[in-house]
Amino acid sequence: MGHGYKTCTITADDREMSVPALRTSTSDFPNRRVRLLHLHGSLTYWSNMERTVFAKIDTANLAYFDQWGAVREGRTDVRPVVVLANQRDKSAHVTQFPFNVAYEAFEQGLQASSHWLVVGYSFRDICVNDMLRKEFSNRTDKPTVLVVTYGDQPSDHEVERAFGWGAEDGDSSPWLTINRGGANDMKDSLDWQNFIPASVPAAP
């Protein structure tokens, strides 16, 4: 979400600094296979109270300038850009910048992919589930989905329900695989081998 070349100016301890600005549109993203999207913000994303400047501040600078102390003591008018809300209010928050840009990029990624890998997700976030369900339901040819978790939770039913798949839809195994061995063992599993598209070369 931090822009590669667009910057903005912030002031810390009476010193001006040039830092990356947050991307304002999905067209700002470079054409890369991998994108890191903080859907609900990051403690490295900050804005002024007027929400006219959005910056990505390095964690080292946050510590060096004691930004958290400045917030607690009222010595600054900037705040971290994160979603701190219950599930009911979160739906409204994610329609605002910069979360809406991250969600739009997430949606585009789902639309462009025939294989969805979900690792370490509880399927309890309504906004994320809504996005998964929306794109899944719009597909005639369902994506191949591999869910990697550790242990019994979430249940098979909870995973299916997050994608909008009910008992009336029948067996989910043609499109869904749930691996419960954890992320560390996943790459050596048969589930992983079956999930990887044939056109993708195996890692050395």
C-alpha positions as CSV (number, residue, x, y, z in Angstrom):
1,M,0.0,0.0,0.0
2,G,3.0,2.3,0.4
3,H,3.7,4.0,-3.0
4,G,7.0,3.1,-4.7
5,Y,7.8,6.7,-5.8
6,K,5.1,9.1,-4.7
7,T,6.0,10.8,-1.4
8,C,4.5,13.2,1.1
9,T,6.2,15.4,3.7
10,I,5.7,14.9,7.4
11,T,7.2,16.9,10.3
12,A,8.7,15.1,13.3
13,D,10.6,16.9,16.1
14,D,10.5,20.1,14.0
15,R,12.3,18.2,11.1
16,E,10.6,17.6,7.8
17,M,10.9,14.2,6.3
18,S,9.8,12.7,2.9
19,V,8.1,9.4,3.3
20,P,6.1,7.1,0.9
21,A,2.5,8.2,0.4
22,L,-0.3,5.6,0.4
23,R,-1.5,4.4,-3.0
24,T,-4.8,6.1,-3.9
25,S,-6.0,3.8,-6.6
26,T,-5.5,0.2,-7.7
27,S,-3.9,1.6,-10.9
28,D,-1.0,2.8,-8.7
29,F,0.0,-0.8,-8.0
30,P,2.9,-2.2,-10.2
31,N,2.1,-5.2,-12.4
32,R,3.4,-7.9,-10.0
33,R,2.2,-11.4,-9.2
34,V,2.4,-10.7,-5.4
35,R,0.7,-7.9,-3.6
36,L,0.7,-7.3,0.2
37,L,-2.6,-5.7,1.1
38,H,-3.3,-4.7,4.7
39,L,-7.0,-4.7,4.3
40,H,-7.7,-3.1,7.7
41,G,-4.7,-0.8,7.8
42,S,-1.4,-0.9,9.5
43,L,0.3,0.8,12.4
44,T,2.8,2.1,9.9
45,Y,0.0,4.0,8.1
46,W,-0.7,7.5,9.5
47,S,-2.8,10.5,8.5
48,N,-3.5,14.0,9.8
49,M,-6.8,14.8,11.5
50,E,-8.1,16.4,8.3
51,R,-7.4,13.1,6.5
52,T,-5.7,15.0,3.7
53,V,-2.3,13.4,4.1
54,F,-1.7,9.7,4.2
55,A,1.8,8.4,4.8
56,K,3.6,5.2,5.4
57,I,6.2,5.7,8.2
58,D,9.0,3.2,8.8
59,T,8.7,1.4,12.1
60,A,12.2,2.6,13.1
61,N,11.1,6.2,12.8
62,L,7.9,5.5,14.8
63,A,10.1,4.3,17.6
64,Y,12.8,7.0,17.2
65,F,10.4,9.9,17.3
66,D,8.3,8.3,20.1
67,Q,5.2,8.7,18.0
68,W,3.1,6.6,20.4
69,G,4.1,8.8,23.3
70,A,3.2,11.9,21.3
71,V,-0.3,10.5,20.6
72,R,-0.8,9.6,24.3
73,E,0.3,13.1,25.5
74,G,-1.6,15.0,22.8
75,R,1.6,16.4,21.2
76,T,0.5,15.4,17.7
77,D,-2.5,15.6,15.5
78,V,-1.7,12.5,13.4
79,R,-3.2,9.1,14.0
80,P,-2.6,5.6,12.8
81,V,-4.9,4.5,9.9
82,V,-6.4,1.2,11.1
83,V,-9.9,-0.2,11.4
84,L,-10.7,-0.5,15.1
85,A,-14.4,-1.4,15.1
86,N,-16.8,-4.2,15.8
87,Q,-18.0,-6.4,13.0
88,R,-21.1,-4.3,12.5
89,D,-19.3,-1.0,12.1
90,K,-16.4,-2.5,10.2
91,S,-18.5,-2.7,7.0
92,A,-18.8,1.1,6.9
93,H,-15.1,1.7,7.7
94,V,-13.8,-0.4,4.9
95,T,-15.6,1.7,2.3
96,Q,-13.4,4.6,3.3
97,F,-9.9,5.4,2.0
98,P,-7.4,3.7,2.2
99,F,-9.2,0.5,3.1
100,N,-11.4,0.7,0.0
101,V,-8.3,0.7,-2.3
102,A,-7.0,-2.5,-0.5
103,Y,-10.4,-4.2,-0.8
104,E,-10.7,-3.3,-4.5
105,A,-7.2,-4.7,-5.1
106,F,-8.2,-7.8,-3.2
107,E,-11.4,-8.2,-5.3
108,Q,-9.3,-7.8,-8.5
109,G,-6.9,-10.5,-7.3
110,L,-9.8,-12.9,-6.7
111,Q,-11.3,-12.2,-10.1
112,A,-8.0,-12.8,-11.9
113,S,-7.2,-16.1,-10.1
114,S,-8.5,-19.7,-10.7
115,H,-6.8,-20.9,-7.5
116,W,-7.3,-19.4,-4.0
117,L,-5.0,-20.3,-1.2
118,V,-6.3,-19.4,2.3
119,V,-3.8,-19.8,5.1
120,G,-4.4,-19.2,8.9
121,Y,-7.8,-17.5,8.5
122,S,-10.6,-18.1,11.0
123,F,-13.4,-17.1,8.5
124,R,-14.9,-14.9,11.2
125,D,-14.4,-11.5,9.4
126,I,-17.7,-10.5,7.8
127,C,-16.1,-8.1,5.4
128,V,-13.6,-10.6,4.0
129,N,-16.2,-13.3,3.9
130,D,-18.5,-11.1,2.0
131,M,-15.8,-10.5,-0.6
132,L,-15.0,-14.2,-0.9
133,R,-18.7,-15.1,-1.2
134,K,-19.5,-12.4,-3.7
135,E,-16.7,-13.4,-6.1
136,F,-17.3,-17.1,-5.6
137,S,-21.1,-16.9,-6.2
138,N,-20.4,-14.9,-9.4
139,R,-18.4,-17.8,-10.9
140,T,-19.9,-20.4,-13.1
141,D,-16.6,-22.3,-13.0
142,K,-15.7,-22.3,-9.3
143,P,-12.1,-21.6,-8.3
144,T,-10.0,-24.3,-6.8
145,V,-9.7,-23.5,-3.1
146,L,-7.1,-24.8,-0.6
147,V,-7.7,-23.8,3.0
148,V,-4.8,-24.4,5.4
149,T,-5.4,-24.4,9.1
150,Y,-4.2,-26.2,12.2
151,G,-6.6,-28.3,14.2
152,D,-10.3,-28.6,14.1
153,Q,-11.2,-25.0,13.7
154,P,-12.7,-23.6,11.6
155,S,-15.1,-26.4,10.9
156,D,-15.8,-27.7,7.3
157,H,-19.3,-26.2,7.6
158,E,-17.9,-22.7,8.6
159,V,-15.6,-22.7,5.7
160,E,-18.2,-23.7,3.2
161,R,-20.7,-21.2,4.6
162,A,-18.1,-18.4,4.2
163,F,-18.1,-19.1,0.5
164,G,-21.9,-19.2,0.4
165,W,-22.0,-23.0,0.0
166,G,-24.9,-24.7,1.7
167,A,-26.1,-28.3,2.2
168,E,-28.4,-27.9,-0.8
169,D,-25.3,-27.3,-3.0
170,G,-24.0,-30.8,-2.4
171,D,-20.4,-32.0,-2.1
172,S,-17.8,-29.3,-1.9
173,S,-14.8,-31.5,-2.5
174,P,-14.7,-30.8,-6.3
175,W,-13.5,-27.3,-5.5
176,L,-12.6,-27.2,-1.8
177,T,-9.8,-28.9,0.1
178,I,-9.1,-28.2,3.8
179,N,-5.7,-29.2,5.1
180,R,-5.5,-29.2,8.9
181,G,-1.8,-30.0,9.3
182,G,-0.7,-26.3,9.5
183,A,1.3,-24.1,7.2
184,N,4.7,-25.6,8.0
185,D,3.8,-29.1,6.7
186,M,1.6,-27.9,3.9
187,K,4.2,-27.7,1.2
188,D,5.1,-31.3,1.5
189,S,1.5,-32.5,1.5
190,L,-0.5,-34.2,-1.3
191,D,-3.1,-31.5,-0.9
192,W,-0.5,-28.9,-2.0
193,Q,0.7,-31.0,-4.9
194,N,-2.9,-31.4,-6.1
195,F,-3.6,-27.7,-5.7
196,I,-0.7,-26.3,-7.7
197,P,-1.7,-25.7,-11.4
198,A,0.1,-27.9,-13.8
199,S,1.5,-24.9,-15.6
200,V,3.4,-23.7,-12.5
201,P,6.9,-25.2,-12.2
202,A,7.7,-26.9,-8.9
203,A,10.1,-25.1,-6.5
204,P,13.7,-26.4,-6.6
